């Protein structure tokens, strides 16, 4: 009798939740095992069978590059070629903090005024092109990418997104041509993630028609402000808007608003009266960016310097806004600044591409040990090296398509201002920024270790990449805080599902999944272990979504239970690790869905086959890494878990066979990767020449 027939015979409508029937059913299935295509031979011969059952794929690297490229590759190549033609603008391996800052300023000035690439126009008009330029500039020097982001995304973006026509007319040209170097003064010494808790105040003076900007205590000093220490002439300062009242309170707090505050004289560059600026000093990385601290003492600015898109103050001191509450104005203000998270997620993938390229090319080049009396073998032939680098390579591809989708969605949102897209981009950018930057940070250390002693040489770049990228996990929203935002949005959508509401695009799968995936797992499906089944995109996506749905339902129950005794804040803190796992699981589901979509839509057959291999490795490696979760709920039987593990190792071997082609498809010239051990030819020659041989 086939297991399926036995399953049908044993099950009744009530059996699904009957423990005794369930145990008998599972025992019957153990007595009638489903054959596995991976158990064809003796254990010691399985690896050989695995390796021989599929030939190496033939990958057309040019076609795969076309599948990977965004539509703005031309402007990226223009950036690469410009800096390659200007050796004096290239960042040396050893450089002091002060020299690095001046070099970064000269690099950005040259890009804008000599190469004619003006990123500011694309911040609002074509965000996808802006992010493409940002990615290329960050590949030249990460400090340069961040400095450009401070000038155009943060300082310039605040003027564009939170200001009105009068502000754009007055400041646009100066920001665009770098006459008006600017800062983004949001973070304070005592307040980073909790922006609504900032303490800087802007009090309206109706007699002089001015705002008075004050730092009321040392905790309110603006801290880590990029461009402030040396180059900034203006700052977009976030402060609580205080209006005088005629009651006993004296002033009324209207919530956080943004103000344009000149900080240095445009001609002499001297610090203006009432403003104190100090240098935050040498950092772990990104020392080409001049971070500073700002304190304000009764600094007066015109009323027109309030960026008044979401709230305005009239000459008589009357406040008006299209939004009814402080919370809604605050949400709208921060919502307009979400582009920074989009850019960081996208740029983090670029860093991962560079690191993976260096580590994999070196691992193909480096030979170490081998069979007795035979030539040494490439270290990428070792299973341990494949285990380190091949899932990482697959993840890099997955993240590439996911962040490309994020950029496209963000661009569409900026054009349409569709409310549903606004919510979708907010949650997706928070989740992808947190997940991708955390993964990249860990991967940079793995890449360094995978390259042994040569990975420790500064010229081979892992140190600078790791140090410069590390802060990506913190600025534009601390990753732990951002994942909580994703979890909170998931719980909100979970409630909406039961109210029959409309789900945002990112969460659509929850409508189908919450009923399907939360029923008892099918014991037959739990045992299927054929390669065709495990490599079926439906199985992979179902497994990811099942886990997310299960985590969502269980944390909702836990929060409800603990809130009765601990209150909402206490319950959230009690379930915090559960909530973070939920958010990561959801983001992994979104990433896999986008990867599957791009595999299906790839027009070139050889490229599609390579992407399918990458997709399968990404999916099964993630499932194996969390196999305990699937085993605990009987979603995966022991024999299936074993098959997943074996197939993951086999797929790593298969991806290793085309690893060179896969990194070549990133289309990063040697003068962009720059590490001698990653050169496509004569790598050791380049390396030895660097040290003087």
WOWOGI-V332399 format. One record per residue. N is the residue number from 1. RES is the residue in one letter. PHI is phi in degrees with one decimal (NA if undefined). Layout:
N/RES/PHI ; N/RES/PHI
//
This chain:
1/X/NA ; 2/X/-72.8 ; 3/X/-57.0 ; 4/X/-63.0 ; 5/X/-63.0 ; 6/X/-62.4 ; 7/X/-61.3 ; 8/X/-65.6 ; 9/X/-66.1 ; 10/X/-81.1 ; 11/X/-93.3 ; 12/X/-122.4 ; 13/X/-59.1 ; 14/X/-92.8 ; 15/X/-66.7 ; 16/X/-56.2 ; 17/X/-114.4 ; 18/X/-94.0 ; 19/X/-59.7 ; 20/X/-65.0 ; 21/X/-61.1 ; 22/X/-65.8 ; 23/X/-64.1 ; 24/X/-61.7 ; 25/X/-59.7 ; 26/X/-67.9 ; 27/X/-61.5 ; 28/X/-60.3 ; 29/X/-68.7 ; 30/X/-64.2 ; 31/X/-78.1 ; 32/X/-124.1 ; 33/X/-67.1 ; 34/X/-86.1 ; 35/X/-63.8 ; 36/X/-108.1 ; 37/X/-67.7 ; 38/X/-85.8 ; 39/X/-99.7 ; 40/X/-92.6 ; 41/X/-151.5 ; 42/X/-66.8 ; 43/X/-53.1 ; 44/X/-70.0 ; 45/X/-104.2 ; 46/X/-63.2 ; 47/X/-61.8 ; 48/X/-64.7 ; 49/X/-60.8 ; 50/X/-56.9 ; 51/X/-68.4 ; 52/X/-97.2 ; 53/X/-83.6 ; 54/X/-147.2 ; 55/X/-75.4 ; 56/X/-63.2 ; 57/X/-69.5 ; 58/X/-95.2 ; 59/X/-108.8 ; 60/X/-85.3 ; 61/X/-59.6 ; 62/X/-62.9 ; 63/X/-66.8 ; 64/X/-65.9 ; 65/X/-60.9 ; 66/X/-62.2 ; 67/X/-63.1 ; 68/X/-84.0 ; 69/X/-65.5 ; 70/X/-81.5 ; 71/X/-79.3 ; 72/X/-113.1 ; 73/X/-62.8 ; 74/X/-62.0 ; 75/X/-72.3 ; 76/X/-64.6 ; 77/X/-64.3 ; 78/X/-64.1 ; 79/X/-64.0 ; 80/X/-57.0 ; 81/X/-66.5 ; 82/X/-61.3 ; 83/X/-71.8 ; 84/X/-66.4 ; 85/X/-84.2 ; 86/X/-124.6 ; 87/X/-54.5 ; 88/X/-70.1 ; 89/X/-101.0 ; 90/X/-87.9 ; 91/X/-76.5 ; 92/X/-71.9 ; 93/X/-63.5 ; 94/X/-111.7 ; 95/X/-155.6 ; 96/X/-75.9 ; 97/X/-58.0 ; 98/X/-65.5 ; 99/X/-65.7 ; 100/X/-65.0 ; 101/X/-63.4 ; 102/X/-67.3 ; 103/X/-64.2 ; 104/X/-60.9 ; 105/X/-63.2 ; 106/X/-65.6 ; 107/X/-61.4 ; 108/X/-70.7 ; 109/X/-60.5 ; 110/X/-65.7 ; 111/X/-59.3 ; 112/X/-80.0 ; 113/X/-93.6 ; 114/X/-104.7 ; 115/X/-77.3 ; 116/X/74.1 ; 117/X/-94.7 ; 118/X/-112.0 ; 119/X/-65.5 ; 120/X/-60.7 ; 121/X/-62.6 ; 122/X/-90.9 ; 123/X/-55.3 ; 124/X/-101.4 ; 125/X/-76.4 ; 126/X/-148.7 ; 127/X/-56.1 ; 128/X/-61.4 ; 129/X/-70.1 ; 130/X/-60.3 ; 131/X/-67.3 ; 132/X/-65.3 ; 133/X/-64.2 ; 134/X/-60.1 ; 135/X/-62.5 ; 136/X/-66.5 ; 137/X/-64.2 ; 138/X/-64.6 ; 139/X/-70.7 ; 140/X/-71.0 ; 141/X/-163.1 ; 142/X/-61.3 ; 143/X/-61.4 ; 144/X/-64.1 ; 145/X/-61.0 ; 146/X/-69.3 ; 147/X/-62.8 ; 148/X/-63.4 ; 149/X/-64.2 ; 150/X/-62.5 ; 151/X/-67.2 ; 152/X/-100.8 ; 153/X/-76.1 ; 154/X/-89.2 ; 155/X/-63.6 ; 156/X/-65.8 ; 157/X/-63.2 ; 158/X/-63.7 ; 159/X/-63.3 ; 160/X/-68.1 ; 161/X/-91.1 ; 162/X/-108.0 ; 163/X/-91.1 ; 164/X/-124.1 ; 165/X/-55.7 ; 166/X/-62.4 ; 167/X/-73.9 ; 168/X/-64.2 ; 169/X/-60.9 ; 170/X/-82.4 ; 171/X/-112.1 ; 172/X/-56.1 ; 173/X/-62.0 ; 174/X/-65.5 ; 175/X/-69.0 ; 176/X/-61.1 ; 177/X/-94.3 ; 178/X/71.0 ; 179/X/-77.4 ; 180/X/-102.9 ; 181/X/-65.6 ; 182/X/-137.3 ; 183/X/-123.4 ; 184/X/-121.9 ; 185/X/-99.5 ; 186/X/-108.7 ; 187/X/-64.0 ; 188/X/-118.3 ; 189/X/-55.2 ; 190/X/-99.4 ; 191/X/-139.7 ; 192/X/-113.7 ; 193/X/-67.1 ; 194/X/-85.9 ; 195/X/-65.1 ; 196/X/-67.6 ; 197/X/-94.8 ; 198/X/-60.5 ; 199/X/-113.7 ; 200/X/-56.7 ; 201/X/-121.5 ; 202/X/-125.9 ; 203/X/-99.9 ; 204/X/-80.0 ; 205/X/-107.7 ; 206/X/-68.0 ; 207/X/-72.4 ; 208/X/-99.5 ; 209/X/61.4 ; 210/X/-134.4 ; 211/X/-100.9 ; 212/X/-110.9 ; 213/X/-91.5 ; 214/X/-134.9 ; 215/X/-99.8 ; 216/X/-71.4 ; 217/X/-157.4 ; 218/X/-63.3 ; 219/X/-64.4 ; 220/X/-94.1 ; 221/X/-61.3 ; 222/X/-69.0 ; 223/X/-128.0 ; 224/X/63.9 ; 225/X/-84.0 ; 226/X/-63.2 ; 227/X/76.3 ; 228/X/-78.3 ; 229/X/-63.4 ; 230/X/-129.4 ; 231/X/-100.9 ; 232/X/-66.9 ; 233/X/-110.7 ; 234/X/-132.3 ; 235/X/-139.0 ; 236/X/-88.6 ; 237/X/-100.2 ; 238/X/-93.6 ; 239/X/-149.4 ; 240/X/-78.3 ; 241/X/-82.7 ; 242/X/-112.6 ; 243/X/-111.5 ; 244/X/-63.5 ; 245/X/-126.5 ; 246/X/-101.2 ; 247/X/-99.9 ; 248/X/-70.4 ; 249/X/-67.6 ; 250/X/87.8 ; 251/X/-138.7 ; 252/X/-120.3 ; 253/X/-85.1 ; 254/X/-96.6 ; 255/X/95.3 ; 256/X/-74.4 ; 257/X/-133.3 ; 258/X/-110.4 ; 259/X/-133.1 ; 260/X/-87.8 ; 261/X/-123.2 ; 262/X/-64.4 ; 263/X/-115.7 ; 264/X/-137.2 ; 265/X/-66.0 ; 266/X/-64.8 ; 267/X/-94.2 ; 268/X/-90.1 ; 269/X/67.5 ; 270/X/-77.2 ; 271/X/-62.9 ; 272/X/-77.7 ; 273/X/-57.0 ; 274/X/84.4 ; 275/X/-113.6 ; 276/X/-117.3 ; 277/X/-123.3 ; 278/X/-130.3 ; 279/X/-84.4 ; 280/X/-73.2 ; 281/X/87.2 ; 282/X/-68.9 ; 283/X/-112.4 ; 284/X/-61.1 ; 285/X/-152.9 ; 286/X/52.4 ; 287/X/-77.5 ; 288/X/-79.6 ; 289/X/-100.9 ; 290/X/-91.2 ; 291/X/-77.6 ; 292/X/-137.6 ; 293/X/-118.7 ; 294/X/-123.0 ; 295/X/-125.6 ; 296/X/-114.5 ; 297/X/-127.6 ; 298/X/52.2 ; 299/X/-84.4 ; 300/X/-96.3 ; 301/X/-132.8 ; 302/X/-61.6 ; 303/X/-58.2 ; 304/X/-66.0 ; 305/X/-78.8 ; 306/X/-71.5 ; 307/X/-79.9 ; 308/X/-107.3 ; 309/X/-63.4 ; 310/X/-107.5 ; 311/X/-170.2 ; 312/X/-135.0 ; 313/X/-122.6 ; 314/X/-80.7 ; 315/X/-58.5 ; 316/X/-85.4 ; 317/X/89.8 ; 318/X/-78.8 ; 319/X/-96.7 ; 320/X/-132.9 ; 321/X/-157.4 ; 322/X/-78.6 ; 323/X/-109.9 ; 324/X/-79.7 ; 325/X/-140.3 ; 326/X/-59.1 ; 327/X/-63.9 ; 328/X/-69.7 ; 329/X/-66.0 ; 330/X/-63.8 ; 331/X/-62.7 ; 332/X/-66.0 ; 333/X/-62.9 ; 334/X/-68.9 ; 335/X/-59.9 ; 336/X/-74.8 ; 337/X/-103.9 ; 338/X/-69.2 ; 339/X/-58.4 ; 340/X/-61.6 ; 341/X/-67.7 ; 342/X/-59.7 ; 343/X/-63.6 ; 344/X/-68.7 ; 345/X/-60.5 ; 346/X/-64.8 ; 347/X/-70.1 ; 348/X/-62.5 ; 349/X/-64.5 ; 350/X/-61.7 ; 351/X/-63.7 ; 352/X/-63.8 ; 353/X/-61.3 ; 354/X/-62.8 ; 355/X/-63.7 ; 356/X/-63.7 ; 357/X/-61.9 ; 358/X/-62.1 ; 359/X/-65.7 ; 360/X/-75.6 ; 361/X/-63.1 ; 362/X/-65.3 ; 363/X/-67.3 ; 364/X/-76.3 ; 365/X/-78.6 ; 366/X/-72.4 ; 367/X/-113.5 ; 368/X/-153.3 ; 369/X/58.8 ; 370/X/151.8 ; 371/X/-61.1 ; 372/X/-54.1 ; 373/X/60.6 ; 374/X/-127.8 ; 375/X/-59.6 ; 376/X/-66.6 ; 377/X/-110.0 ; 378/X/-60.7 ; 379/X/-68.1 ; 380/X/-76.5 ; 381/X/-77.8 ; 382/X/-81.0 ; 383/X/-58.3 ; 384/X/-62.0 ; 385/X/-70.4 ; 386/X/-61.4 ; 387/X/-62.3 ; 388/X/-72.4 ; 389/X/-105.4 ; 390/X/-73.4 ; 391/X/-61.0 ; 392/X/-64.8 ; 393/X/-63.7 ; 394/X/-61.4 ; 395/X/-63.6 ; 396/X/-60.6 ; 397/X/-63.0 ; 398/X/-60.9 ; 399/X/-66.8 ; 400/X/-56.6 ; 401/X/-70.8 ; 402/X/-66.5 ; 403/X/-74.1 ; 404/X/-62.3 ; 405/X/-61.9 ; 406/X/-61.3 ; 407/X/-62.0 ; 408/X/-63.4 ; 409/X/-66.3 ; 410/X/-62.4 ; 411/X/-61.4 ; 412/X/-63.9 ; 413/X/-62.7 ; 414/X/-64.7 ; 415/X/-83.2 ; 416/X/-93.7 ; 417/X/55.3 ; 418/X/-65.6 ; 419/X/-62.3 ; 420/X/-66.2 ; 421/X/-66.9 ; 422/X/-59.0 ; 423/X/-64.8 ; 424/X/-64.5 ; 425/X/-66.2 ; 426/X/-58.0 ; 427/X/-70.0 ; 428/X/-67.9 ; 429/X/-67.8 ; 430/X/-62.5 ; 431/X/-67.9 ; 432/X/-69.1 ; 433/X/-59.7 ; 434/X/-66.2 ; 435/X/-68.9 ; 436/X/-68.7 ; 437/X/-67.4 ; 438/X/-65.4 ; 439/X/-63.5 ; 440/X/-62.8 ; 441/X/-58.4 ; 442/X/-66.7 ; 443/X/-66.6 ; 444/X/-62.4 ; 445/X/-69.1 ; 446/X/-63.3 ; 447/X/-63.1 ; 448/X/-59.3 ; 449/X/-65.9 ; 450/X/-66.9 ; 451/X/-99.1 ; 452/X/57.8 ; 453/X/-62.4 ; 454/X/-68.1 ; 455/X/-69.6 ; 456/X/-87.7 ; 457/X/-72.7 ; 458/X/-58.1 ; 459/X/-64.1 ; 460/X/-88.7 ; 461/X/82.4 ; 462/X/-62.1 ; 463/X/-62.7 ; 464/X/-69.0 ; 465/X/-61.7 ; 466/X/-65.2 ; 467/X/-69.8 ; 468/X/-69.3 ; 469/X/-79.8 ; 470/X/-53.1 ; 471/X/-71.3 ; 472/X/-55.7 ; 473/X/-75.8 ; 474/X/-116.5 ; 475/X/-78.8 ; 476/X/60.5 ; 477/X/112.1 ; 478/X/-59.2 ; 479/X/-58.9 ; 480/X/-65.3 ; 481/X/-67.7 ; 482/X/-63.9 ; 483/X/-64.3 ; 484/X/-66.4 ; 485/X/-63.1 ; 486/X/-63.4 ; 487/X/-61.7 ; 488/X/-62.6 ; 489/X/-67.8 ; 490/X/-60.4 ; 491/X/-64.9 ; 492/X/-63.2 ; 493/X/-66.0 ; 494/X/-60.1 ; 495/X/-65.8 ; 496/X/-60.8 ; 497/X/-58.2 ; 498/X/-77.9 ; 499/X/-95.8 ; 500/X/77.3 ; 501/X/-77.5 ; 502/X/-88.5 ; 503/X/-89.5 ; 504/X/-64.0 ; 505/X/-55.4 ; 506/X/-60.6 ; 507/X/-102.2 ; 508/X/-53.0 ; 509/X/-62.5 ; 510/X/-64.3 ; 511/X/-59.6 ; 512/X/-83.5 ; 513/X/-73.7 ; 514/X/-61.9 ; 515/X/-82.3 ; 516/X/-65.4 ; 517/X/-81.2 ; 518/X/-94.4 ; 519/X/-75.7 ; 520/X/-62.7 ; 521/X/-60.1 ; 522/X/-71.2 ; 523/X/-65.5 ; 524/X/-75.0 ; 525/X/-59.0 ; 526/X/-61.0 ; 527/X/-105.9 ; 528/X/-62.0 ; 529/X/-138.1 ; 530/X/-67.4 ; 531/X/-63.0 ; 532/X/-59.3 ; 533/X/-67.9 ; 534/X/-67.2 ; 535/X/-96.8 ; 536/X/-77.2 ; 537/X/-55.6 ; 538/X/-65.7 ; 539/X/-60.0 ; 540/X/-62.0 ; 541/X/-68.4 ; 542/X/-60.0 ; 543/X/-64.6 ; 544/X/-62.6 ; 545/X/-73.9 ; 546/X/-59.8 ; 547/X/-60.5 ; 548/X/-61.5 ; 549/X/-64.0 ; 550/X/-64.8 ; 551/X/-62.7 ; 552/X/-64.4 ; 553/X/-64.9 ; 554/X/-69.8 ; 555/X/-73.3 ; 556/X/-63.4 ; 557/X/-64.7 ; 558/X/-63.8 ; 559/X/-61.9 ; 560/X/-61.2 ; 561/X/-65.6 ; 562/X/-74.4 ; 563/X/-65.9 ; 564/X/-67.7 ; 565/X/-109.3 ; 566/X/-107.1 ; 567/X/80.7 ; 568/X/-65.5 ; 569/X/-65.8 ; 570/X/-63.1 ; 571/X/-65.6 ; 572/X/-60.6 ; 573/X/-64.8 ; 574/X/-64.5 ; 575/X/-105.2 ; 576/X/-59.0 ; 577/X/-63.0 ; 578/X/-61.2 ; 579/X/-66.4 ; 580/X/-65.7 ; 581/X/-64.0 ; 582/X/-58.7 ; 583/X/-62.3 ; 584/X/-63.7 ; 585/X/-62.7 ; 586/X/-62.7 ; 587/X/-63.9 ; 588/X/-61.4 ; 589/X/-63.6 ; 590/X/-65.0 ; 591/X/-61.2 ; 592/X/-64.2 ; 593/X/-59.0 ; 594/X/-68.4 ; 595/X/-65.0 ; 596/X/-60.0 ; 597/X/-58.9 ; 598/X/-72.7 ; 599/X/-62.1 ; 600/X/-64.4 ; 601/X/-90.5 ; 602/X/-68.0 ; 603/X/-76.9 ; 604/X/-91.2 ; 605/X/-62.8 ; 606/X/-67.6 ; 607/X/-67.5 ; 608/X/-63.4 ; 609/X/-64.2 ; 610/X/-65.9 ; 611/X/-67.1 ; 612/X/-64.4 ; 613/X/-61.9 ; 614/X/-62.4 ; 615/X/-62.0 ; 616/X/-62.6 ; 617/X/-66.0 ; 618/X/-57.8 ; 619/X/-66.6 ; 620/X/-72.0 ; 621/X/-64.8 ; 622/X/-66.1 ; 623/X/-63.5 ; 624/X/-64.4 ; 625/X/-62.5 ; 626/X/-119.0 ; 627/X/-62.1 ; 628/X/-58.5 ; 629/X/-61.2 ; 630/X/-69.6 ; 631/X/-69.7 ; 632/X/-63.2 ; 633/X/-108.2 ; 634/X/60.7 ; 635/X/-74.1 ; 636/X/-128.2 ; 637/X/-76.0 ; 638/X/-55.6 ; 639/X/-67.4 ; 640/X/-71.7 ; 641/X/-59.1 ; 642/X/-62.1 ; 643/X/-65.5 ; 644/X/-62.0 ; 645/X/-62.0 ; 646/X/-62.9 ; 647/X/-68.2 ; 648/X/-61.2 ; 649/X/-65.2 ; 650/X/-65.7 ; 651/X/-64.5 ; 652/X/-60.9 ; 653/X/-62.5 ; 654/X/-66.2 ; 655/X/-66.9 ; 656/X/-56.6 ; 657/X/-63.6 ; 658/X/-119.7 ; 659/X/-60.0 ; 660/X/-60.8 ; 661/X/-66.0 ; 662/X/-65.9 ; 663/X/-76.3 ; 664/X/-61.6 ; 665/X/-68.6 ; 666/X/-67.1 ; 667/X/61.1 ; 668/X/-103.5 ; 669/X/-61.6 ; 670/X/-56.8 ; 671/X/-76.3 ; 672/X/-96.5 ; 673/X/-68.4 ; 674/X/67.2 ; 675/X/-69.2 ; 676/X/-55.5 ; 677/X/-73.5 ; 678/X/-108.1 ; 679/X/-64.6 ; 680/X/-72.2 ; 681/X/-150.4 ; 682/X/53.5 ; 683/X/-62.4 ; 684/X/-65.0 ; 685/X/-62.8 ; 686/X/-61.4 ; 687/X/-66.7 ; 688/X/-69.3 ; 689/X/-63.4 ; 690/X/-61.5 ; 691/X/-90.7 ; 692/X/112.5 ; 693/X/-79.1
//
